[in-house]
Each structure stands twice: as C-alpha cells, then as structure tokens.
Amino acid sequence: MPEQSGKLLKVTLVKSPIGYNSRQKATVKSLGLRRMSQSVLIGDAPQIRGMIAKVSHLVTVEEVAEVDENETA
C-alpha cells in the first residue's frame, strides 16, 4: 500500500465493536485493532481512510508527521 507523502495515521479503538454489524467488526480487526484503547500506526492511503470512515464512531484518528523510534505500535 503506497503512502501519501510519508504521513501516518494513529488510529485508536475507543468504543467496543460488540453489538455492531459483523462487517464493522471485521473492519476494526483489519485495521489491526484488537483491544480497547489500543493504537496502531497505519500509512495514510485512500483505502485506509475509507475503512476509518466506516467505523468512525468506534475509533479516533490523529495524523502523525514522523515516527519516534521510542514509540512502537
């Protein structure tokens, strides 16, 4: 997946997908989120933005300019 201008997105699961459609659960899982308050760094791509839009009520998103070596996903 090509990244756009090296930007990264920090996606955090803030609400449980329990009780939501199985497709939304699968989207959360494919974003790499398994637990509440878990965050992942993902390359900024149109496909990822679309996935985030479908579960925007379950996650928060922050744009990260660069990756700090001390912070791991």
C-alpha positions, 0 to 999 in steps of 0.5 A, a space after each residue: 500500500 503506497 503512502 501519501 507523502 510519508 504521513 501516518 495515521 494513529 488510529 485508536 479503538 475507543 468504543 467496543 465493536 460488540 453489538 455492531 454489524 459483523 462487517 464493522 467488526 471485521 473492519 476494526 480487526 483489519 485495521 489491526 485493532 484488537 483491544 480497547 484503547 489500543 493504537 496502531 500506526 497505519 500509512 495514510 492511503 485512500 483505502 485506509 481512510 475509507 475503512 476509518 470512515 466506516 467505523 468512525 464512531 468506534 475509533 479516533 484518528 490523529 495524523 502523525 508527521 514522523 515516527 519516534 523510534 521510542 514509540 512502537 505500535 
